[in-house]
Amino acid sequence: MRVLLAQAVQLYIILIILRAVISWFRINPVGQFFKIYLFIIQITEPVMKPARELLNRILPASPVDFSPILVILVLNFLRNILLGL
């Protein structure tokens, strides 16, 4: 059960990385890929939004969004706990 949860956390980390990388590019809002991107945003936003708000309090007016890095670090920590590392 712990291994399955750790794999789910790893998949979520991959989705966050995909979201960050895709955000660097212009996406056609009519294309099929845009729907996938919106799905990734919907899945990851419940975790990204609180991290973004926390970082905005710590680093106001920062031109770079560090929330994916913060979330990945926390999720990696959680995954390591689940795996007993």
C-alpha positions, 0 to 999 in steps of 0.5 A: 500500500505504501509503495502504491502511494509512493508511486502516486506521489511520483506520478503527481511530481511528473505532472507538476514538472510537465505543467512547468515545462509546458507553461514555457511554450505558447499553446494553441487554445483550439488544439487537443493538447490544450485540453490535456494542459488544462487537465494537468492544471486542474489536477495540480492546482489544489497543491500549487495554489497554496504553495504559490500563496505561501511563496508570495508572502515570503518573496513578494513581487518575485518574477519567477514562480518557485511553487513547483520547486517547493511542491516537488521538494515536499512531495519528494520528502513525503514519498521518501517517508512512504518508502522508508528512506 
